[in-house]
Amino acid sequence: METFKAILCIVGACVFSYALGSISFAVIFSKLFAKKDVRDFGSGNAGMTNVMRAVGVLPGILTFVCDVLKGAAACAAAKYLFFPYVFELGIHPWLNPVYGAYFCGLLCIIGHAFPIFFGFKGGKGIATSVGIFAVCCYPAIIAGLAVFILCVLISKIVSLSSILAAITVAIGVFFAHESVNPAYPTTPAFILTALIALFVIIKHKDNIIRLINGEEKRLVVRKGE
């Protein structure tokens, strides 16, 4: 009976994380502010940068903040609500709140990219990953944000900055995970982080092609109303 409850708890965490990730704030705010679907404009990506370009700065900022919060909420729910109960049952040492948070973060990113509520056409997960690693490994996301901001200031290319930031976060988890979670080995956390980083990079495949060809656009935002 306890094992069955644990399975239900894990399934609940997975469904919650994916469903939360599937809330596309880029689409919501673009329709709210401009009565249009941001995916029909610009790059077609449901993310902060395209919202800023197609709709305006304010809806872009709101998109970023809400995407960050949903990533943090998914991981926090796993870390403090779902997986503590599972871990207490002692079924497997990897079924603990820390690794559970990383895994639910991955599911939230997948939901963000392929949202069930918005036709499975979503964003690339950069803002959502900020919330994920703010909960899972804050030193790594601080390093990632520093690289992102520096790269944007120098290159004005968000996609390049996002890719470099994703790689930085993975490296940061490798070196900083045990300083934040000393009771839990780095390897499982790093594997899950590497999967998140790889997923984000693959979602940028079109940007990578444009970068190689020298065709990637630099950041220019539309003034909000």
Order of alpha helices (4+ residues) and beta strands (2+ residues): alpha-alpha-alpha-alpha-alpha-alpha-alpha-alpha-alpha-alpha-alpha
